Amino acid sequence: MAVRYSISLVFVALVASLMIISPTFRRPENLWNILQQNSIIGVVSCGMLLMMIVGGFDLSVGSVGAASSIVAAFMFLHGSLPLGIVAALATGLVVGVLNGLLITKARINPFVATLGTQVLIQGMVFIATNATPIYGLPSAITVVGLGHLGPVPVATIIFAAVALMIWGILRFTRFGHYIYAVGGNKEASRLAGVPVDRVIIGAFAIGGLCAAVGGLILVGQTGIGSPAAATTWPLSAIAAVVVGGTPLSGGIGTVLGAVVGTLLLGVVANGLNLFGVSPYWQPAVTGLVILAAVGVDSYHRASADGD
């Protein structure tokens, strides 16, 4: 129980401390801004959670997000908004399935497989666009990234919807239970009749879809399709999921942890900005937070195993 909720307690304590110390932090506009700014990484982290529980991770989510944004932007200009959305989601789905096939059928390590697809997709996007952003998109798409429903950012609503969907998959579906089983022990799951390969492919397919959703939100926030965008997504998403208590070894993890991990790192970055800390220090502080979270989690797990 302590392992499961320790990060949540740290997050609550951090937010409470900043609200007491900084009047600017506790302003509603700033709090909504934190949610909006971290919605993309939150969506990507939800997909990364599935892939990490099943025993892998995906370094290509940034390239998938950039490719999806380019595909969507092109279709917005030469087709329609619905067609652009469908094409972007299809791009993420195809790459996710490809990653899953490389891992399960070609038996390539997830690190190597997704690194390869990341470089491949990035190169293809640069060739297709000549490394030039796509401008002149319809203003309606900005609703996805910058719009509000009352005080709530639309991007945050999308993040919440994705998180609920992933939670429902893990909590109520046989596929979700299989993800935990495969991440815990692939061989035992195979002997028990679990379709291990299909479970892994499915997890990576959903991860690709989540990256594509992030790409659509990115287009809505920037108003352009940028081939050079989203380069930090893979490490940011992995960091958020790890901070949320999901080990790289797989078999364990919760959507609550991924959401809290995402918001924790976002609150840390926002607090550093408000206190005027140099941007050069921010990655170092974020790294310390990650190491501290992983260290505490590892200590608790070791203690539990010892008991």
N, C-alpha and C positions, 0 to 999 in steps of 0.2 A: 504493500500500500504506500509506503514511504517513497519507494522508487517511482511509482506511478504518478504521484502527485507532487513530488519535490520541485520539479520545474515549474509547475503551476503556482506553487507557493512563492517561489522566487520571482515569478512574473508579477504576481499580485503585490508583493512587497516592493518591487522596483517601481511599479506604477504609482502606488500609494506614496512612496518617498518623493518621486518627482512631482506629484500633484501638490505635496506640501511645500516643497522647496521652490518650485517654479510656477508663478502665476500664469506664464505663457503656456506652459505645458498643459495645464488643466483647462485651458479654453476649449470649448466644444469644437471650434474650427480646427484646432491643432489635432485633437483626438480623431476627428473624422479624416483629417489629412493623413494621419498615420495609417489608418485602415485603407484608405484609397491607394497610397503609395506602395503598400505591401501586399495588395490583393493579387498582383501578377505572380509574385514569388509564392504566395500562399496557394494559388491554384496549381502551380507547377509542383510545389512541395507535396500536395495531396497525391498527385500521380507518382512522384518519386517515392512516397511512402509505400505504395503497393509493391514497387519494384525492389525496394530495400527489404521489406518483410519477406518477399519470396527468395531473397538471397542475392540480389544484384543491385545495380544502380545504372543510371543512364547519363552519360556525359554529352549526349547529343541533343538534350532538350533545348539548349540555347539555339543551336542551328535549326532545329525543328520550329522553334518560335519565330526565328527570322524568316525561314522559308515560308511558313504559314502566313506571315504578315505580307510577304511579297506576293504570294499567290492570291491572297484576299484583295490586296490593293489592285492587282492587275484585273481581277474579275469585277471589282467595283467599278473600274473605269470602262471596261469593255463588255460587261455583262449586266449584273444586277447585284444588289446587296445580299439577297438570299443565296444566290449562286456563289458569291464570294465566300460567304460563311461556310457553306457546304464544302466548297473546294479546299478551304483552309483546314477544316476538320478532317477531311479525307487525307490531306497531306500528312497530318500528324498520325493518323491511324495507320497509313501505309508504312511510314518509317518505324513506328512502334512494332508492327508485325514483323518487319524486316529484321529489326534488332532481336526480337524473340526467336526468329528462325535461325539467325546466326549463332545465337547462344545455345539453342536446343538441338538443332539439326547439324550444324557445322561444328558444334562443340567448342566454340570460341569463347574465351573468358569475357564476361560482361564489360570489364574495363577496356579490353582491346577492341571488342566488337563495337561498342558505342563510341569509342574514340575514333575508330575508323569511319563510322557513319557520320560522325560530327564533322570530320575534315572533308569527307566526300560531299556532304550536303552543302557545307559552306562554300566549297569550290564551285559547285554547280550553280549556287545562287549568285556568286560573284560573276561567273561567266554569263549567266542569263541576263543580268542587270548591268553588266560592265561596272559593277561596284557602285552604281548610282541609285540613290533613293527614288521611289516613285511618289510624285507629288500630285496635287490636284484632286484629291479624293472627295467624295460627297460629304458634306458637313454632317449628314445624319449619323455617320459611323462614330462621330465623337461622343455620342450619347453613351456608348458602351464604356468608354474610358473615362470621360469627364462628367457625364450626366449624373443627376441626383434624383432620387425618388423621395421627396421630402428632404430631410437632412442627410439621408443615407446615400452614399455614392453607389451608382449602379455596379461599378467594378467590385465593390464589397458584397453586394447582393449575389453577384455571380460567384465570388469566392465562397460565400456561405452555402450556396446551392451545390457547388462542387464538393465541398467538405461533407455536406449531408449525404450526397450521393455515395461518396466513398465510404462513409461511416455505415450506410445502409448495406452496401456490398459486403463489407467485412463482418458486419454484425448479423445479418439475416439471410445471407445466401450461402449455398453449398460452395460456390466458387470462392467466396471470402474465407470460409473455413479451410478450403484446400490451400489457399495462399499461405496461411499460417503453418499448415502441416508441411508443405513443400519447403518453406523457409527453415523449419525446424529440423527436418531430416528428409532429404530427397529420396534416398534409397528406401527408407522405411515406408514413405508415402507410396512409392512405386509398387512395393510389395503388397501394400494394402489396397491396391487397385485404383489409386488416384492417378488421373491422366496428367502426369507431371509436366510434360512438354506443353500441353495445351494450357495449363495453368500459367506457366511462365510466359508463353506467348500472349495470353490474355492480359496479364499484368503489365507487360511492356506496351501492348496496344492501348490500354487505358492511359498509361503514362504518356504516350505520344499524343493522345487526344487532349489531355490536360495541357501539354506544352502548346498545342495548337490554339486552345482557348486562351492561353496566356498571350499568344501572338495576336489574336483578335483584339484583346484588351489593349495591347501595346499600340496597335494601329489606331484604336479609338483615343488613346491618350496623346499620341504624337501627330496624328493626321497624315502620316506618311508610311510607306512601306520601306523599311530600311534593311539592306542586306547585312549591315555591320552591327545590328542590334543584338541584344540578349546574350552577349558573350559571358556575362557573369552568372547567368541563371543556373548552370549545373552545380557549381560549388555553393552558391547561395541556397539552393533547394536542399542539397545534401546536408549542409550545415544546419538548416532549420529542422530537418527531420532528425538528425543526430542529437541536436540540443533538446529536441522533444522526447528523447529517450529511446529511439530506435537504433539498435546496434547494427554495424555493417555486416555482422554475421547472419542476420535475418531471423525470422521466426517470431519476432516480438515487435510491437509497435501499435500506436493508436492514432486516430485522426485528431483527437484532442491534443496529443503531444505535438503533432506536426503543426497544428494551428497555433498553439502557444509558443512553440519554437520560432515560428515565423514572426509573430507579433513581438516576442521578446527581443529578437535581433533588431526589429524595426524601432522599438521603443528606445533601445540603446543608441542607435544611430540618431534618432530624433533628439534625445537628451544631449548627446555630444554636440549636435548642431546648436541647440539652444544655449548651451554654456560656452559657445565659441571655441570649442576644441578644434585644433587644426585637422583638416581632412586627412592629412598624412597619418595622424594617430588613430583615426577611426578603424581602419582594418586591423591594427594591432590590438585595440581594445576588443573588437569583435572576435578576434582569434583567441584572446584570453578567456572570453565568455564561453566559447566553444570548448576549449580545453578544460575549463573548470566544470562545465556541465557533464562532459564525457567522463572526467575523472571521478566526480561524485557518483555518477551513475554506475561506473565500473566498481567503485568501492562498495556501494550498496549491494550490487549483484554478487560480488565475491563474498561479502559477509553473509548474504542469504544462502549461498551455496555451502559456506562453511557450517552454517547452522543445520 
